[in-house]
Structure formats: structure tokens, C-alpha cells
Amino acid sequence: MSGTKGKVALSNSTTAFTGASPVGQTGLLDLVGYGTANAFEGSAAPAGSNTTALFRAAGGATDTANNAADFSAAAPNPRNSTAGQPAAPVISSATTASGTVSQAFSYQIAASNTPTSFAATGLPSGLSVNTSTGLISGAPTAAGTSSVTISATNATGTGSALLTLTITAGGGGGGATALSEDFASITAGNNTSTTGSGSSWAGNTNFPTVASAFQAGGAVKLGTGSLTGTLTTKALDLSAGGGAFSVTFKVKGWTTVEGNITVGATGLASQVVTYTQVMAGTFESKTVNFTGGTSSTVITFATTAKRAYLDDVVIAT
């Protein structure tokens, strides 16, 4: 076969191809044409020479059905048994991140070459990593700076980087509580069984507007098996401290986590809060922070799908 032009076809049949091009013929799995070949996928790959060889991209793992895009000419470099596998991951996400004590934190590990698992060592208390997705989340419990080793792994190997994670103490404004609701007046029902929250809740002075809300024994169930639920506060003065305020609450799901919780404030973008605890578990504490509070801000909690329980809502400037 010439080094400057040629074609190679891969077939799953013992029947020989006919004509100059196997394209469209039964059994063709792949076709490579290079140089001035008269058959190829897309466009022909570059020609080789006495001193060069053709290499398929990504260690032999790329096939875009375009020979020109998939192959390049370079000095010969025989491959070993790992040929065809992608290179080890390379971390591409930021190497610095920051958060605040007791506030929701989220950082996504990102890497090239299709990682199949992730890890993070040295995380501060309150944070954990999802080894399948690479998402670091939680609410840190103490201020400080941590050197966190983040990594991503595929069949070829592991790539890692050092993440400098700075957690600062909470606070801001005058620390005044604008609303505190523990739902202690709700004595009917419970939040530990599927039959314990069937009685509607009409709201109270803190939450005068509700939809699909139910009594759940010192907590509120939002939503049903087919409807989302909402709780909306009375108008609050959240203008202190330049309009910075925090919303803290506890949440857990139904028998499974059926959706997220959104927290919205008048004139501000809603924030989405994720959680993992379900009915059989304990409530998770969550905090979100806003800037832009006014003297008559209204806060709305809502499920994004079906049911969840809420408790212990505190809104402070």
C-alpha cells in the first residue's frame, strides 16, 4: 500500500466490496481514505510519507465520519495496549472558590476526556462531593481556608488539581430577624408517614398566602402527588444593611426527593435549593442570601415538583 495515497475499509462480512468505493455497500463499518484516494469518509485524510504516519485523534478514539478531521500526519509513534482510549482527564474548573458559614455552597468539578468518577479530599466540614457528578455541595460549618485536592478519573487515568477554598464567617447588616416561624401551632398530622399530612393548612400571619399547603405536625407539607405548593410571607422590611438579607429554613422530601425548592423575593431572581433528605430522615438546614431587599419585600417558597416538607423559617437582615 502506498504511503501517499490509499484506502482501508473495515467490514463485518466476508463478502468482498465491489467497485472503487465501498460506501453504501453491505457490511461497511468504517472507511479511511488518505492522500489522493478516490474513496473516503467526508474528506480524505492527509497523505503520509516515508517519514510520517497517520494518527487518529484522541488516542485512536475519535470517529466523526470525516477522515480529514479524524486523522493527522506526524512522526511514527507506535501505540501500546491503551490505544483507542481517551487521555486521562485534565481539570478545567476554577482552582479557587469561596463560601460563607451556614450558607448553601456549590462547586462543580469540570474536566476533559469524559471522566467517569470524581473525588475531593480535604473538604471543610459540612461539604461533600458527589463522586458520580463531581458536584461539591453543602453548607460549611466553620470559617477558614482549605486546600482541597479535586480529581477526575476515566479508564486511562486520573487528573487532579488543588482547589483553594475560602470560607468566611456569616453576618452582615444588623443581624435583625424580620420573620421567624417554627410552625409549632400546627399540631395536627405528622411529617414521617404518607398518611400524616392530608389536612389543608390555610396559613397564618407570617404566611398569609399559601397554595397546596398541608398540616404536618410542627411543619408544613407543600404540594401533592400532582401539584406544586407555595408559601408566601407577609411584606417584610428587608432594606437594612443595603438590602442584604438571608433566608434560612429546613427541608426534607417525600418518600423520595421529587423536586427542588425555589426561594423567591420581590423583584429578585429566585434561587433553587437542592436537598437529599426524605420523609424517613431528618430535616436539612438550608440558607440562601439575597441583595436588594426593600421595605416591603415578600418571600415565596415553592416546590418545583410535587411534595416536600418545610420547617423553621428565619429571615434576617
Secondary structure as the mmCIF struct_conf table of DSSP 4:
data_model
#
loop_
_struct_conf.conf_type_id
_struct_conf.id
_struct_conf.beg_label_comp_id
_struct_conf.beg_label_asym_id
_struct_conf.beg_label_seq_id
_struct_conf.end_label_comp_id
_struct_conf.end_label_asym_id
_struct_conf.end_label_seq_id
BEND BEND1 GLY A 3 LYS A 5
STRN STRN1 GLY A 6 SER A 11
BEND BEND2 ASN A 12 THR A 15
HELX_LH_PP_P HELX_LH_PP_P1 ALA A 16 PHE A 17
BEND BEND3 GLY A 19 ALA A 20
TURN_TY1_P TURN_TY1_P1 VAL A 23 GLY A 24
BEND BEND4 GLN A 25 GLN A 25
TURN_TY1_P TURN_TY1_P2 THR A 26 GLY A 27
STRN STRN2 LEU A 28 TYR A 34
TURN_TY1_P TURN_TY1_P3 GLY A 35 THR A 36
BEND BEND5 ASN A 38 ASN A 38
BEND BEND6 GLU A 41 SER A 43
HELX_LH_PP_P HELX_LH_PP_P2 ALA A 44 ALA A 44
STRN STRN3 ALA A 45 ALA A 45
HELX_LH_PP_P HELX_LH_PP_P3 PRO A 46 ALA A 47
BEND BEND7 ASN A 50 THR A 51
STRN STRN4 ALA A 53 ARG A 56
HELX_RH_AL_P HELX_RH_AL_P1 ALA A 57 GLY A 60
TURN_TY1_P TURN_TY1_P4 ALA A 61 ALA A 61
BEND BEND8 ALA A 65 ALA A 65
HELX_RH_AL_P HELX_RH_AL_P2 ASN A 67 ASP A 70
STRN STRN5 PHE A 71 ALA A 74
BEND BEND9 ALA A 75 ALA A 75
TURN_TY1_P TURN_TY1_P5 SER A 81 GLY A 84
BEND BEND10 GLN A 85 GLN A 85
HELX_LH_PP_P HELX_LH_PP_P4 PRO A 86 PRO A 89
STRN STRN6 ILE A 91 ILE A 91
BEND BEND11 SER A 93 SER A 93
BEND BEND12 THR A 95 THR A 95
STRN STRN7 THR A 96 THR A 100
TURN_TY1_P TURN_TY1_P6 VAL A 101 SER A 102
BEND BEND13 GLN A 103 GLN A 103
STRN STRN8 PHE A 105 GLN A 108
STRN STRN9 ALA A 111 ALA A 111
BEND BEND14 SER A 112 ASN A 113
BEND BEND15 THR A 116 THR A 116
STRN STRN10 SER A 117 THR A 121
BEND BEND16 GLY A 122 GLY A 122
HELX_LH_PP_P HELX_LH_PP_P5 LEU A 123 PRO A 124
TURN_TY1_P TURN_TY1_P7 SER A 125 GLY A 126
STRN STRN11 LEU A 127 VAL A 129
TURN_TY1_P TURN_TY1_P8 THR A 131 THR A 133
STRN STRN12 LEU A 135 GLY A 138
BEND BEND17 ALA A 142 ALA A 142
STRN STRN13 GLY A 144 THR A 153
BEND BEND18 ALA A 155 THR A 156
STRN STRN14 THR A 158 THR A 168
TURN_TY1_P TURN_TY1_P9 GLY A 173 GLY A 174
STRN STRN15 THR A 177 GLU A 181
TURN_TY1_P TURN_TY1_P10 ALA A 184 SER A 185
BEND BEND19 ALA A 188 GLY A 189
BEND BEND20 ASN A 191 SER A 193
TURN_TY1_P TURN_TY1_P11 THR A 194 THR A 195
BEND BEND21 GLY A 196 GLY A 196
BEND BEND22 SER A 199 SER A 199
STRN STRN16 SER A 200 SER A 200
BEND BEND23 THR A 205 ASN A 206
STRN STRN17 THR A 209 ALA A 211
BEND BEND24 SER A 212 SER A 212
STRN STRN18 ALA A 213 GLN A 215
BEND BEND25 GLY A 217 ALA A 219
STRN STRN19 VAL A 220 LEU A 222
BEND BEND26 GLY A 225 SER A 226
STRN STRN20 THR A 230 THR A 232
HELX_LH_PP_P HELX_LH_PP_P6 THR A 233 ALA A 235
STRN STRN21 LEU A 236 LEU A 236
HELX_RH_AL_P HELX_RH_AL_P3 ALA A 240 GLY A 243
STRN STRN22 ALA A 244 GLY A 253
BEND BEND27 TRP A 254 THR A 256
STRN STRN23 ILE A 261 ALA A 265
TURN_TY1_P TURN_TY1_P12 THR A 266 GLY A 267
STRN STRN24 LEU A 268 VAL A 273
TURN_TY1_P TURN_TY1_P13 MET A 279 ALA A 280
BEND BEND28 GLY A 281 GLY A 281
HELX_LH_PP_P HELX_LH_PP_P7 THR A 282 PHE A 283
STRN STRN25 GLU A 284 THR A 291
TURN_TY1_P TURN_TY1_P14 SER A 295 SER A 296
STRN STRN26 THR A 297 THR A 297
STRN STRN27 ILE A 299 THR A 303
BEND BEND29 THR A 304 LYS A 306
STRN STRN28 ALA A 308 ALA A 316
#
